[in-house]
Every structure is written in structure tokens, then in C-alpha cells.
Amino acid sequence: MGVIQKILGKAEFKESKSEYFVIEFNKNNWIHIQNNSIRIEMTLEEFTHFASCVVESANKLIEYKNLNPTVYIMLKIISNFSIQISMIKINAI
């Protein structure tokens, strides 16, 4: 376990084998993505690339399923899980 500098995000799931996911910023610029059964270590550069891919995938899913992202996120928060988000910033590539 590294020295945690900041918790960047945490999602808790009520009805899932994965009880939660946490994204930690650790000493020496290492990022840990972990839950109750797995931990992934990434460099800051790898995490930035990974996070960009996740945002791009989410945008494609929203477009493919013709979802209203605001309504979809609010329904998920209310019905399935609680999520804490510090900040989301999406920039065009």
C-alpha cells in the first residue's frame, strides 16, 4: 500500500460484487484504482490516457444509446448507487 496523497474519486455500489471503486493519487505520482478484490497501479501518464479512454467510451455509449447524460446519471445515482465526484472536466481532443 502506497502513501495516499489524495482520494480522486470513489463510487459505491449497493447491488454489485464490486462494493466500491476508489481512485487514489499516491506518493511518487502513482495512481491506484482499486476495489474490494483488485488493485491496478498506473503512472500519472498511463492514468491520464486511461481516463481519456473511459470518458470517450462513456460519450460513445451515451450517443449510441441516445441517452440524456444528465438524466441518466441522476437516475443511476438515485436508483442503484451513490457516487462522489470531485470534478469532471471534459476537453475536446
N, C-alpha and C positions, 0 to 999 in steps of 0.2 A: 504494500500500500504506500502510495506516494504522499507527499505533504500537500494537502489541498489548499490552494490559494483562493479559489472561488468556485462555488457551485453555479454553473452557467445555466442550467435548466433541469427540471425534474417533472416527470409525468408519472402519475399514479393510476393504475388500472384496477378497477374493482372486480371485474369478471374475466381474469386472464391468468395464465400460468406465470406470466411475467408481471409481478406485482408492481413494478416501477422501472423506470429508466432514469438514470442520473448522468449528466454530463459535467465532468469536473475539469477545471483548469488546475494543473498540478505544478509543483516546483520544476524548474528547468524547462518550462514551456511544453510539458506533456499534457495531452488531453486523454482522459479516461471516460469511456462510455460504458456504463455497467448497469446491471440489474441483479436480481437475486440469484442468477445462475451463470452469468457470463460477464467478462470484462474485456474491453478492447482498448489497447493503447495506440495512440497516434501522435505524430508530431503535429505542431501547430499548422504546418503547411498541408499535411495529409488531412487534418480535420477540416480545414478551410475548403479543400477540394471535395471531401465527403459531404459537408454541409451544403455546398452549392448543388451537388447531385441530388440531395434529398429535397431541397427547395424546388429544383427543376422538375423532379418526379412528381411532387405534390401539385405543382402548377399544371403538368400534363394530365394528371388524374382529374383535377377539377375541370379542365377543359373537356376531356374525354367523356366524363360522366355528366357534363353540363351542370355542375354544382355551383351554387352561390357560396363562395368560400366563407363569408361571414355567417350566414345561416347554418351552414354545415358544421363549422367549428362550434358555434353556440349550442347546437343540438347535441353534439358529441360531449361537450363539457357537462351539460345538464343531465344527459341520459346515461352515459357509460363510464366516464372517468373525470377526475379533477386534474387540471393541468396548471402548472405555474410557468409563466413565460415572462422573463425579464424584458426582453426586447427582440423584436423581429425586424430585420431590415433586409429588403429585397431590392437588389440593384439589377438593372438590365445588363446583360453580358454582350 
